[in-house]
């Protein structure tokens, strides 16, 4: 039985009509989400038609249709052809009042959803046997003194193994004493942010689009993020130079999420900026080992160790749950970084550090990287081929690298709404490139192609093929001509 559209829910939407035209879509989506989460729109509420809601709010029908489609894709709304739209059981349910019984899980029908979220490795490839053998070997030879409070810089054996690995595979200019072992790139960035804040920095430039978690990490240290546009040839160095920041966080080997690799002129211009401003480039080499059309581009840090801090981890190559990464800071920052690391956590677990060192020195890590390289390259090829079959007008942009691809669909807002609606119908979760824009950046225009970030590394080739086919069928089912058959 349908629940009636409530006055409380309506009041949440009233500001939408008075908002500036370019911000109405985002405001409407946010208001609808809040109404579902807060219970103003309980499960089973029948939504007004897109025509009626657009008329009442004084906005375009396309804006409402797009908002409905986006919330379909996110699981807040459900619909069937000719049966209207209503509120689904929300993924984040409001906390029940005392004495109330929480609602049970929503009924599930059809195949399970497929999430094409980017940045996820295939954890099924984790080398369990090799890792377990490495742990046994190191535990046999670790003397009891090694199990005391560790060196905050990291286990010497691991720093030596990492230095050799980074010189050999990524062209980093590094010696063992230059390295600090961290709990992933997140901690490396947090340590640098604390040191930079203490030195008087107040703003850090970040790529736009870029990685949203960076903003929160930097904000925790009291630093403001300044978005700088990323174009086909890398970060806009002119815009960077015109801004207030003297520190920039970048992903030059395989920019996240656009998938480009900074060409040589852009790399040189970025380093020139850092030298001219007495600034710092923070290089996040998050998936630099995975390039499928050529040898990976070497690290930017190798060109100027005095002005580049290099960060990396095993989160994409082995597993994020290991929480093992590294930071190579310029010499003038290194001791301050180590001091903050000591105060933060007293160092990383010794057995895991020793196991990783053993895996690297014994060749097991390189063998695992080659295995992942073959698997991920095949999965990217399967994704590209499936898109060519089912969406022949789509274009895959960016370099052949990493764990995700960016796909461009022509057609503007109409195509965007159709794709989101098709994703909701088919149970395929899409992640638009616009979701990775900085909150303070101006909204993108609607005159270009719609771009989606598709993660493929965590899916098998069969799962990738089925996901694209399901998405195509969902889009086709939403077309008026298909509905009339």
Order of alpha helices (4+ residues) and beta strands (2+ residues): alpha-alpha-alpha-alpha-beta-beta-beta-alpha-alpha-beta-alpha-beta-alpha-beta-beta-alpha-beta-alpha-beta-beta-beta-alpha-alpha-alpha-beta-beta-alpha-beta-beta-alpha-alpha
